[in-house]
Amino acid sequence: MAFFAGKVALVTGAGSGIGRATACAFAAAGALVTLADIAREAAEETAAIITQSGGTSLAIRADTSLAEDAAAAVARTVGAYGRLDIAFNNAGISGGRPGQDDFDEARYDRVMAVNAKGVWLGMKYQIPEMRRRGGAIVNMGSIAGLTGVGAFAYTASKHAVIGMTKAAATRYAGENIRINAICPGAVDTPMLARATAGVVAPPPGTTGPVAAAEDIAAAVLWLCSDQARFITGHPLVVDGGILAS
Ligand code: NAD
């Protein structure tokens, strides 16, 4: 079931939660994976897990909100593996719970810098490399990118991700580069545990089931596979039915 043998993937926020699960899934499916995270040790822990499972990866420290780090993540990937086929722009922060500091300017700026600008910077450096032979990008949205349930800055950042995903998909549809967004509901990760004070439950303002990080990873791999070759510009909701209620 090595769907990605010979492919090269870059995953941001690969040191924890959804990013770690997705990086491990890509490696298990045969891809060579660059693990980018602002926390170097966390990325190295993911690399150790992949090595133990017989996979191949490269752990690097990168703050995705910085242009030089976004550029270096692509350059180091191409330097190590010769190409870039897949990017999962996953790194993100919650910035706090809804209602807390919704009008805090520093929080707004940092959440937008990581969640929205970080995705834009990722695509800025990934797309020129993918124009050589095509590729697939998945950007991390959220159901907070489709509704108004979250904190102000977080909700704004995820709406921005979905908007720029559609714009980029439209621009590059003719160049064999597919660009989609994934929109989880509640996922059992350290971020959700922080947002819900350690109780694994849907975020405040939502009800419904909680996914495992592996559920999101499976959807990301499918979006990046040839099975999804005609899907681009799509915000794929993976929420166990939260938005349907
Ligand atoms: P997490 O906190 O477990 O993992 C996030 C990882 O991103 C961490 O390793 C962290 O060090 C890294 N990171 C943070 N800022 C970074 C930066 N500037 N540059 C590089 N790396 C950075 O969180 P998670 O739940 O796995 O979240 C991953 C993504 O999924 C986020 O974008 C989040 O908004 C989104 N999301 C999560 C949920 C959920 O319920 N957990 C739901 C919807 C969307």
py3Dmol code that shows the C-alpha trace and the ligand (Angstrom):
import py3Dmol

protein = """\
ATOM      1  CA  MET A   1       0.000   0.000   0.000  1.00  0.00           C
ATOM      2  CA  ALA A   2       2.916   2.320  -0.821  1.00  0.00           C
ATOM      3  CA  PHE A   3       0.910   4.934  -2.696  1.00  0.00           C
ATOM      4  CA  PHE A   4       3.672   7.535  -2.394  1.00  0.00           C
ATOM      5  CA  ALA A   5       6.830   5.592  -3.213  1.00  0.00           C
ATOM      6  CA  GLY A   6       9.334   7.963  -4.842  1.00  0.00           C
ATOM      7  CA  LYS A   7       7.358  11.036  -3.792  1.00  0.00           C
ATOM      8  CA  VAL A   8       8.726  13.810  -1.594  1.00  0.00           C
ATOM      9  CA  ALA A   9       6.503  15.509   0.980  1.00  0.00           C
ATOM     10  CA  LEU A  10       6.991  18.556   3.215  1.00  0.00           C
ATOM     11  CA  VAL A  11       4.876  18.718   6.385  1.00  0.00           C
ATOM     12  CA  THR A  12       4.852  21.788   8.622  1.00  0.00           C
ATOM     13  CA  GLY A  13       3.984  21.552  12.296  1.00  0.00           C
ATOM     14  CA  ALA A  14       5.236  17.964  12.023  1.00  0.00           C
ATOM     15  CA  GLY A  15       6.335  17.759  15.650  1.00  0.00           C
ATOM     16  CA  SER A  16       2.909  17.159  17.174  1.00  0.00           C
ATOM     17  CA  GLY A  17      -0.708  16.233  16.669  1.00  0.00           C
ATOM     18  CA  ILE A  18      -2.076  16.197  13.132  1.00  0.00           C
ATOM     19  CA  GLY A  19       1.256  17.109  11.519  1.00  0.00           C
ATOM     20  CA  ARG A  20       3.064  14.216  13.229  1.00  0.00           C
ATOM     21  CA  ALA A  21       0.321  11.706  12.360  1.00  0.00           C
ATOM     22  CA  THR A  22       0.279  12.845   8.725  1.00  0.00           C
ATOM     23  CA  ALA A  23       4.064  12.813   8.367  1.00  0.00           C
ATOM     24  CA  CYS A  24       4.150   9.268   9.767  1.00  0.00           C
ATOM     25  CA  ALA A  25       1.381   8.222   7.379  1.00  0.00           C
ATOM     26  CA  PHE A  26       3.208   9.667   4.363  1.00  0.00           C
ATOM     27  CA  ALA A  27       6.415   7.899   5.406  1.00  0.00           C
ATOM     28  CA  ALA A  28       4.557   4.620   5.944  1.00  0.00           C
ATOM     29  CA  ALA A  29       3.135   5.012   2.436  1.00  0.00           C
ATOM     30  CA  GLY A  30       6.636   5.293   0.983  1.00  0.00           C
ATOM     31  CA  ALA A  31       7.226   9.056   0.763  1.00  0.00           C
ATOM     32  CA  LEU A  32      10.423  10.813   1.777  1.00  0.00           C
ATOM     33  CA  VAL A  33       9.273  13.443   4.272  1.00  0.00           C
ATOM     34  CA  THR A  34      10.668  16.751   5.509  1.00  0.00           C
ATOM     35  CA  LEU A  35       9.450  17.493   9.033  1.00  0.00           C
ATOM     36  CA  ALA A  36       9.377  21.244   9.678  1.00  0.00           C
ATOM     37  CA  ASP A  37       8.496  22.595  13.108  1.00  0.00           C
ATOM     38  CA  ILE A  38       9.289  25.640  15.195  1.00  0.00           C
ATOM     39  CA  ALA A  39      10.209  23.138  17.932  1.00  0.00           C
ATOM     40  CA  ARG A  40      13.262  21.276  16.605  1.00  0.00           C
ATOM     41  CA  GLU A  41      13.200  18.560  19.277  1.00  0.00           C
ATOM     42  CA  ALA A  42       9.565  17.790  18.502  1.00  0.00           C
ATOM     43  CA  ALA A  43      10.384  17.386  14.805  1.00  0.00           C
ATOM     44  CA  GLU A  44      13.307  15.133  15.742  1.00  0.00           C
ATOM     45  CA  GLU A  45      10.973  12.992  17.882  1.00  0.00           C
ATOM     46  CA  THR A  46       8.750  12.495  14.845  1.00  0.00           C
ATOM     47  CA  ALA A  47      11.816  11.607  12.776  1.00  0.00           C
ATOM     48  CA  ALA A  48      12.775   8.972  15.345  1.00  0.00           C
ATOM     49  CA  ILE A  49       9.288   7.438  15.142  1.00  0.00           C
ATOM     50  CA  ILE A  50       9.555   7.308  11.350  1.00  0.00           C
ATOM     51  CA  THR A  51      13.037   5.774  11.483  1.00  0.00           C
ATOM     52  CA  GLN A  52      11.809   3.072  13.892  1.00  0.00           C
ATOM     53  CA  SER A  53       9.104   2.208  11.379  1.00  0.00           C
ATOM     54  CA  GLY A  54      11.602   1.920   8.522  1.00  0.00           C
ATOM     55  CA  GLY A  55      10.754   5.265   6.887  1.00  0.00           C
ATOM     56  CA  THR A  56      12.931   8.178   5.751  1.00  0.00           C
ATOM     57  CA  SER A  57      12.648  11.765   6.942  1.00  0.00           C
ATOM     58  CA  LEU A  58      14.532  14.981   7.578  1.00  0.00           C
ATOM     59  CA  ALA A  59      13.758  17.075  10.661  1.00  0.00           C
ATOM     60  CA  ILE A  60      14.324  20.820  10.434  1.00  0.00           C
ATOM     61  CA  ARG A  61      13.533  23.826  12.599  1.00  0.00           C
ATOM     62  CA  ALA A  62      11.354  26.352  10.776  1.00  0.00           C
ATOM     63  CA  ASP A  63       9.028  29.120  11.895  1.00  0.00           C
ATOM     64  CA  THR A  64       6.550  29.109   9.041  1.00  0.00           C
ATOM     65  CA  SER A  65       5.616  32.749   9.650  1.00  0.00           C
ATOM     66  CA  LEU A  66       9.104  33.799   8.469  1.00  0.00           C
ATOM     67  CA  ALA A  67       9.897  34.028   4.758  1.00  0.00           C
ATOM     68  CA  GLU A  68      13.489  32.861   5.173  1.00  0.00           C
ATOM     69  CA  ASP A  69      12.366  29.756   7.063  1.00  0.00           C
ATOM     70  CA  ALA A  70       9.618  28.943   4.538  1.00  0.00           C
ATOM     71  CA  ALA A  71      12.137  29.276   1.704  1.00  0.00           C
ATOM     72  CA  ALA A  72      14.728  27.201   3.562  1.00  0.00           C
ATOM     73  CA  ALA A  73      12.214  24.403   4.196  1.00  0.00           C
ATOM     74  CA  VAL A  74      11.723  23.988   0.447  1.00  0.00           C
ATOM     75  CA  ALA A  75      15.428  24.430  -0.359  1.00  0.00           C
ATOM     76  CA  ARG A  76      16.484  21.848   2.231  1.00  0.00           C
ATOM     77  CA  THR A  77      13.850  19.400   0.987  1.00  0.00           C
ATOM     78  CA  VAL A  78      15.043  19.726  -2.607  1.00  0.00           C
ATOM     79  CA  GLY A  79      18.662  19.586  -1.430  1.00  0.00           C
ATOM     80  CA  ALA A  80      18.046  16.316   0.420  1.00  0.00           C
ATOM     81  CA  TYR A  81      15.609  14.573  -1.904  1.00  0.00           C
ATOM     82  CA  GLY A  82      15.875  16.360  -5.267  1.00  0.00           C
ATOM     83  CA  ARG A  83      12.250  17.404  -5.678  1.00  0.00           C
ATOM     84  CA  LEU A  84       9.020  18.439  -3.960  1.00  0.00           C
ATOM     85  CA  ASP A  85       5.750  16.708  -4.849  1.00  0.00           C
ATOM     86  CA  ILE A  86       3.530  17.288  -1.822  1.00  0.00           C
ATOM     87  CA  ALA A  87       3.189  19.978   0.836  1.00  0.00           C
ATOM     88  CA  PHE A  88       0.950  19.938   3.902  1.00  0.00           C
ATOM     89  CA  ASN A  89       0.863  23.467   5.327  1.00  0.00           C
ATOM     90  CA  ASN A  90      -0.408  22.394   8.716  1.00  0.00           C
ATOM     91  CA  ALA A  91       1.424  24.475  11.346  1.00  0.00           C
ATOM     92  CA  GLY A  92      -0.984  26.556  13.377  1.00  0.00           C
ATOM     93  CA  ILE A  93      -1.788  27.964  16.781  1.00  0.00           C
ATOM     94  CA  SER A  94      -5.115  28.542  18.509  1.00  0.00           C
ATOM     95  CA  GLY A  95      -4.037  31.730  20.255  1.00  0.00           C
ATOM     96  CA  GLY A  96      -6.419  31.013  23.137  1.00  0.00           C
ATOM     97  CA  ARG A  97     -10.056  30.248  23.742  1.00  0.00           C
ATOM     98  CA  PRO A  98     -13.019  32.071  22.174  1.00  0.00           C
ATOM     99  CA  GLY A  99     -13.955  35.116  24.208  1.00  0.00           C
ATOM    100  CA  GLN A 100     -10.565  35.392  25.864  1.00  0.00           C
ATOM    101  CA  ASP A 101      -8.642  38.388  24.547  1.00  0.00           C
ATOM    102  CA  ASP A 102     -10.622  38.497  21.306  1.00  0.00           C
ATOM    103  CA  PHE A 103      -9.511  42.100  20.868  1.00  0.00           C
ATOM    104  CA  ASP A 104      -5.881  41.565  21.898  1.00  0.00           C
ATOM    105  CA  GLU A 105      -3.810  43.021  19.041  1.00  0.00           C
ATOM    106  CA  ALA A 106      -0.660  40.980  19.669  1.00  0.00           C
ATOM    107  CA  ARG A 107      -2.686  37.774  19.664  1.00  0.00           C
ATOM    108  CA  TYR A 108      -4.411  38.758  16.417  1.00  0.00           C
ATOM    109  CA  ASP A 109      -1.083  39.513  14.733  1.00  0.00           C
ATOM    110  CA  ARG A 110       0.589  36.260  15.815  1.00  0.00           C
ATOM    111  CA  VAL A 111      -2.356  34.021  14.958  1.00  0.00           C
ATOM    112  CA  MET A 112      -2.662  35.610  11.523  1.00  0.00           C
ATOM    113  CA  ALA A 113       1.124  35.437  11.018  1.00  0.00           C
ATOM    114  CA  VAL A 114       1.319  31.707  11.706  1.00  0.00           C
ATOM    115  CA  ASN A 115      -2.044  30.394  10.490  1.00  0.00           C
ATOM    116  CA  ALA A 116      -2.668  32.602   7.451  1.00  0.00           C
ATOM    117  CA  LYS A 117       0.603  34.238   6.382  1.00  0.00           C
ATOM    118  CA  GLY A 118       2.461  31.003   7.145  1.00  0.00           C
ATOM    119  CA  VAL A 119       0.292  29.148   4.630  1.00  0.00           C
ATOM    120  CA  TRP A 120       0.738  31.944   2.069  1.00  0.00           C
ATOM    121  CA  LEU A 121       4.531  31.893   2.548  1.00  0.00           C
ATOM    122  CA  GLY A 122       4.534  28.112   2.247  1.00  0.00           C
ATOM    123  CA  MET A 123       2.784  28.213  -1.107  1.00  0.00           C
ATOM    124  CA  LYS A 124       4.999  31.096  -2.254  1.00  0.00           C
ATOM    125  CA  TYR A 125       8.086  28.879  -2.111  1.00  0.00           C
ATOM    126  CA  GLN A 126       6.495  25.476  -2.764  1.00  0.00           C
ATOM    127  CA  ILE A 127       4.647  26.352  -5.983  1.00  0.00           C
ATOM    128  CA  PRO A 128       7.717  27.402  -8.031  1.00  0.00           C
ATOM    129  CA  GLU A 129       9.316  24.024  -7.247  1.00  0.00           C
ATOM    130  CA  MET A 130       6.096  22.161  -8.095  1.00  0.00           C
ATOM    131  CA  ARG A 131       5.741  23.955 -11.432  1.00  0.00           C
ATOM    132  CA  ARG A 132       8.564  21.712 -12.689  1.00  0.00           C
ATOM    133  CA  ARG A 133       6.569  18.462 -12.563  1.00  0.00           C
ATOM    134  CA  GLY A 134       3.239  19.133 -10.825  1.00  0.00           C
ATOM    135  CA  GLY A 135       2.249  18.595  -7.223  1.00  0.00           C
ATOM    136  CA  ALA A 136      -0.389  18.614  -4.523  1.00  0.00           C
ATOM    137  CA  ILE A 137      -0.756  21.040  -1.633  1.00  0.00           C
ATOM    138  CA  VAL A 138      -3.104  20.707   1.328  1.00  0.00           C
ATOM    139  CA  ASN A 139      -3.552  23.757   3.553  1.00  0.00           C
ATOM    140  CA  MET A 140      -4.815  23.436   7.115  1.00  0.00           C
ATOM    141  CA  GLY A 141      -8.189  25.059   7.552  1.00  0.00           C
ATOM    142  CA  SER A 142     -10.798  24.205  10.168  1.00  0.00           C
ATOM    143  CA  ILE A 143     -14.534  24.272  10.552  1.00  0.00           C
ATOM    144  CA  ALA A 144     -13.679  27.674  12.073  1.00  0.00           C
ATOM    145  CA  GLY A 145     -12.854  28.650   8.473  1.00  0.00           C
ATOM    146  CA  LEU A 146     -16.438  27.964   7.452  1.00  0.00           C
ATOM    147  CA  THR A 147     -18.415  29.133  10.495  1.00  0.00           C
ATOM    148  CA  GLY A 148     -18.092  31.724  13.250  1.00  0.00           C
ATOM    149  CA  VAL A 149     -17.658  29.378  16.214  1.00  0.00           C
ATOM    150  CA  GLY A 150     -14.042  30.149  17.118  1.00  0.00           C
ATOM    151  CA  ALA A 151     -12.026  32.967  18.611  1.00  0.00           C
ATOM    152  CA  PHE A 152     -11.953  36.057  16.393  1.00  0.00           C
ATOM    153  CA  ALA A 153      -8.350  35.851  15.188  1.00  0.00           C
ATOM    154  CA  TYR A 154      -8.381  32.062  14.759  1.00  0.00           C
ATOM    155  CA  THR A 155     -11.642  32.216  12.805  1.00  0.00           C
ATOM    156  CA  ALA A 156     -10.320  35.021  10.597  1.00  0.00           C
ATOM    157  CA  SER A 157      -7.101  33.123   9.939  1.00  0.00           C
ATOM    158  CA  LYS A 158      -8.884  29.947   8.882  1.00  0.00           C
ATOM    159  CA  HIS A 159     -11.318  31.814   6.619  1.00  0.00           C
ATOM    160  CA  ALA A 160      -8.214  33.379   5.027  1.00  0.00           C
ATOM    161  CA  VAL A 161      -6.674  29.949   4.456  1.00  0.00           C
ATOM    162  CA  ILE A 162      -9.751  28.712   2.630  1.00  0.00           C
ATOM    163  CA  GLY A 163      -9.953  31.857   0.526  1.00  0.00           C
ATOM    164  CA  MET A 164      -6.321  31.770  -0.544  1.00  0.00           C
ATOM    165  CA  THR A 165      -6.559  28.029  -1.210  1.00  0.00           C
ATOM    166  CA  LYS A 166      -9.360  28.658  -3.702  1.00  0.00           C
ATOM    167  CA  ALA A 167      -7.487  31.557  -5.324  1.00  0.00           C
ATOM    168  CA  ALA A 168      -4.276  29.553  -5.655  1.00  0.00           C
ATOM    169  CA  ALA A 169      -6.118  26.476  -6.948  1.00  0.00           C
ATOM    170  CA  THR A 170      -7.757  28.585  -9.626  1.00  0.00           C
ATOM    171  CA  ARG A 171      -4.425  30.109 -10.638  1.00  0.00           C
ATOM    172  CA  TYR A 172      -2.516  26.818 -10.923  1.00  0.00           C
ATOM    173  CA  ALA A 173      -5.217  24.402 -12.106  1.00  0.00           C
ATOM    174  CA  GLY A 174      -3.696  24.446 -15.595  1.00  0.00           C
ATOM    175  CA  GLU A 175      -0.214  23.585 -14.298  1.00  0.00           C
ATOM    176  CA  ASN A 176      -0.969  20.221 -12.711  1.00  0.00           C
ATOM    177  CA  ILE A 177      -0.771  21.634  -9.177  1.00  0.00           C
ATOM    178  CA  ARG A 178      -3.779  20.803  -7.032  1.00  0.00           C
ATOM    179  CA  ILE A 179      -4.383  22.917  -3.923  1.00  0.00           C
ATOM    180  CA  ASN A 180      -7.014  21.971  -1.362  1.00  0.00           C
ATOM    181  CA  ALA A 181      -7.813  22.723   2.277  1.00  0.00           C
ATOM    182  CA  ILE A 182      -8.695  20.292   5.030  1.00  0.00           C
ATOM    183  CA  CYS A 183     -11.239  21.417   7.616  1.00  0.00           C
ATOM    184  CA  PRO A 184     -11.242  19.303  10.778  1.00  0.00           C
ATOM    185  CA  GLY A 185     -13.734  19.757  13.576  1.00  0.00           C
ATOM    186  CA  ALA A 186     -12.329  18.608  16.906  1.00  0.00           C
ATOM    187  CA  VAL A 187      -9.185  16.470  16.846  1.00  0.00           C
ATOM    188  CA  ASP A 188      -7.550  14.797  19.835  1.00  0.00           C
ATOM    189  CA  THR A 189      -4.205  16.626  19.888  1.00  0.00           C
ATOM    190  CA  PRO A 190      -2.205  18.677  22.396  1.00  0.00           C
ATOM    191  CA  MET A 191      -3.778  21.832  20.879  1.00  0.00           C
ATOM    192  CA  LEU A 192      -7.308  20.646  21.644  1.00  0.00           C
ATOM    193  CA  ALA A 193      -6.254  19.543  25.127  1.00  0.00           C
ATOM    194  CA  ARG A 194      -4.918  23.061  25.770  1.00  0.00           C
ATOM    195  CA  ALA A 195      -8.072  24.690  24.362  1.00  0.00           C
ATOM    196  CA  THR A 196     -10.373  22.527  26.480  1.00  0.00           C
ATOM    197  CA  ALA A 197      -8.291  22.611  29.664  1.00  0.00           C
ATOM    198  CA  GLY A 198      -7.178  18.995  29.387  1.00  0.00           C
ATOM    199  CA  VAL A 199     -10.602  17.468  28.829  1.00  0.00           C
ATOM    200  CA  VAL A 200     -10.729  15.923  25.357  1.00  0.00           C
ATOM    201  CA  ALA A 201     -13.967  17.443  24.060  1.00  0.00           C
ATOM    202  CA  PRO A 202     -15.145  19.550  21.133  1.00  0.00           C
ATOM    203  CA  PRO A 203     -14.016  23.181  21.224  1.00  0.00           C
ATOM    204  CA  PRO A 204     -16.276  25.654  23.028  1.00  0.00           C
ATOM    205  CA  GLY A 205     -19.247  26.541  20.849  1.00  0.00           C
ATOM    206  CA  THR A 206     -19.384  23.191  19.059  1.00  0.00           C
ATOM    207  CA  THR A 207     -20.794  19.767  19.828  1.00  0.00           C
ATOM    208  CA  GLY A 208     -20.020  16.414  18.288  1.00  0.00           C
ATOM    209  CA  PRO A 209     -17.384  13.716  18.097  1.00  0.00           C
ATOM    210  CA  VAL A 210     -13.624  14.098  18.419  1.00  0.00           C
ATOM    211  CA  ALA A 211     -11.413  12.686  15.668  1.00  0.00           C
ATOM    212  CA  ALA A 212      -8.060  11.013  16.076  1.00  0.00           C
ATOM    213  CA  ALA A 213      -5.170  12.771  14.328  1.00  0.00           C
ATOM    214  CA  GLU A 214      -4.920   9.684  12.100  1.00  0.00           C
ATOM    215  CA  ASP A 215      -8.440  10.381  10.759  1.00  0.00           C
ATOM    216  CA  ILE A 216      -7.240  13.726   9.441  1.00  0.00           C
ATOM    217  CA  ALA A 217      -4.007  12.211   8.129  1.00  0.00           C
ATOM    218  CA  ALA A 218      -5.980   9.663   6.085  1.00  0.00           C
ATOM    219  CA  ALA A 219      -7.985  12.447   4.431  1.00  0.00           C
ATOM    220  CA  VAL A 220      -4.833  14.480   3.677  1.00  0.00           C
ATOM    221  CA  LEU A 221      -3.158  11.473   2.049  1.00  0.00           C
ATOM    222  CA  TRP A 222      -6.238  10.837  -0.059  1.00  0.00           C
ATOM    223  CA  LEU A 223      -6.327  14.493  -1.202  1.00  0.00           C
ATOM    224  CA  CYS A 224      -2.673  14.185  -2.231  1.00  0.00           C
ATOM    225  CA  SER A 225      -3.161  10.881  -4.039  1.00  0.00           C
ATOM    226  CA  ASP A 226      -3.977  10.245  -7.680  1.00  0.00           C
ATOM    227  CA  GLN A 227      -7.421   9.124  -6.559  1.00  0.00           C
ATOM    228  CA  ALA A 228      -8.197  12.807  -5.952  1.00  0.00           C
ATOM    229  CA  ARG A 229      -6.594  13.950  -9.216  1.00  0.00           C
ATOM    230  CA  PHE A 230      -9.633  15.994 -10.293  1.00  0.00           C
ATOM    231  CA  ILE A 231     -10.168  17.714  -6.935  1.00  0.00           C
ATOM    232  CA  THR A 232      -8.734  21.181  -6.405  1.00  0.00           C
ATOM    233  CA  GLY A 233      -9.820  24.328  -4.578  1.00  0.00           C
ATOM    234  CA  HIS A 234     -11.933  22.254  -2.205  1.00  0.00           C
ATOM    235  CA  PRO A 235     -12.250  22.747   1.577  1.00  0.00           C
ATOM    236  CA  LEU A 236     -12.756  19.138   2.719  1.00  0.00           C
ATOM    237  CA  VAL A 237     -14.675  18.963   6.004  1.00  0.00           C
ATOM    238  CA  VAL A 238     -13.600  16.076   8.257  1.00  0.00           C
ATOM    239  CA  ASP A 239     -15.610  16.687  11.418  1.00  0.00           C
ATOM    240  CA  GLY A 240     -17.731  13.621  12.134  1.00  0.00           C
ATOM    241  CA  GLY A 241     -20.865  15.626  11.427  1.00  0.00           C
ATOM    242  CA  ILE A 242     -20.367  18.709  13.636  1.00  0.00           C
ATOM    243  CA  LEU A 243     -21.236  21.127  10.802  1.00  0.00           C
ATOM    244  CA  ALA A 244     -24.222  19.063   9.766  1.00  0.00           C
ATOM    245  CA  SER A 245     -25.928  19.540  13.124  1.00  0.00           C
TER     246      SER A 245
END
"""
ligand_1 = """\
44
NAD
P -0.521 20.858 17.955
O -0.352 22.018 18.859
O -0.615 19.480 18.523
O 0.634 20.851 16.843
C 1.000 22.019 16.168
C 2.463 21.941 15.781
O 2.766 23.127 15.038
C 3.392 21.922 17.002
O 4.398 20.925 16.843
C 4.013 23.313 16.995
O 5.344 23.347 17.549
C 3.997 23.654 15.518
N 4.048 25.086 15.257
C 3.375 26.075 15.902
N 3.713 27.263 15.386
C 4.594 27.021 14.388
C 5.300 27.848 13.481
N 5.180 29.196 13.507
N 6.129 27.271 12.588
C 6.270 25.917 12.556
N 5.645 25.097 13.399
C 4.806 25.644 14.302
O -1.840 21.208 17.113
P -2.772 20.344 16.127
O -4.080 20.179 16.792
O -2.042 19.183 15.574
O -2.994 21.461 15.000
C -2.413 21.397 13.711
C -3.250 22.264 12.793
O -4.583 21.742 12.775
C -3.373 23.722 13.212
O -3.272 24.559 12.068
C -4.770 23.798 13.808
O -5.326 25.101 13.697
C -5.499 22.795 12.951
N -6.737 22.282 13.535
C -6.715 21.581 14.715
C -7.907 21.112 15.267
C -7.950 20.350 16.563
O -9.058 20.151 17.105
N -6.833 19.910 17.098
C -9.108 21.358 14.591
C -9.100 22.058 13.369
C -7.893 22.502 12.863
"""
view = py3Dmol.view(width=600, height=400)
view.addModel(protein, "pdb")
view.setStyle({"model": 0}, {"cartoon": {"style": "trace"}})
view.addModel(ligand_1, "xyz")
view.setStyle({"model": 1}, {"stick": {}})
view.zoomTo()
view.show()
